[in-house]
Amino acid sequence: MHTEPEPKVDSITRHLNLPAVAALTLCFTLIGSNLYLHSRSNDIEEELRQTRTAFKNELVKVQRNAMVKEEEYQRTVADLRREIEETGARSAQAETVASNASSAAKRYSDDLAKRLRNQAAALQEQHRVLSTQLGEMRNVADTTEQRVSGIASDVSAVRAGVNQARTDVDRTLSELRSVRGDMGLQSGLIATNAKELAALRALGDRDYIEFDLPKTKSPQRVGDVSMLLRKSDQKRNRFTIELIANDKTVEKKDRNINEPVQFYLARARMPYEIVVNEVRKDRIVGYMAAPKLRAAR
């Protein structure tokens, strides 16, 4: 007397949760990327602030140097003027020296103004480049945040689908029934349609081989056995078949639809079961349930 195997619902849960796990992993990866982009944006802003401070300091330094030079030139001019007043004979030479000093001061002033303009232009260009990079980083961060939100919605939808699939499988399994087979042994759960057969496959307790067996002169191979349809009574939903396995032929006569037709093979400890779900004219449709644990040939 064989006991009914307990449904392996945990196996269903593991298979059905894979899409949700994959989607969550991608979601966390994108969130990490978004945090990195925000961190990089803060670094660029700090670099821009430091550049501005450095420029201001350089400008103050240049201005101070200019003031010192201007004072020096003023003192020189004053000295020259005193010499001119004291010595009339040296006035012409003094004027020349003063003119040269004024020219030198003007050249220095022009050079200083040019350098300041160049530095200001360079700073503006650097500011423009950094601002552009900052804007691009912010756009990428916004796009990433939108993608994360979309993936979160997809994860919720996948989770809902998984829960619904689990509910459907559980409901289908609860509707299946177990009956005694033609050998008097308690059978496993019996499927009467494709949906119920899919639920049985999800359990993973047995291998299920579907067949559509016509009435022929030669046996047809189905899984580990060969089958030959001898008779099909569509009105009474009854059939007769021959099973050929282990060099033996066994006739199963006048069996009903959805009745487990049981038989043993030498390399299996549990019986094989054939369930016919539909009897047609000269044709039967159903499946064979084979034990998972079978000895090697």
Buried (B, 14 or more C-beta within 10 A) or exposed (E): EEEEEEBEBEEBEEEBBEBBEEBBEBBEEBBEBBEEBBEBBEEBBEBBEEBEEEBEEBBEEBEEEBEEBEEEBEEBBEEBEEBBEEEEEEBEEBEEBBEEBEEEBEEBBEEBEEEBEEBEEEBEEBBEEBEEBBEEBEEBBEEBBEBBEEBBEBBEEBBEEBEEBBEEBBEBBEEBEEEEBBEEBEBBBBBBEEEBBBBBBBBEBBBBBEBEBEBEEEBBEBBBBBBBBEBBEBEEBBBBBBBBBBEEEBEBEEBEBBBBBBBBBEEBEBBBBBBBBBBEEEBBBBBBBBBEEBEEE
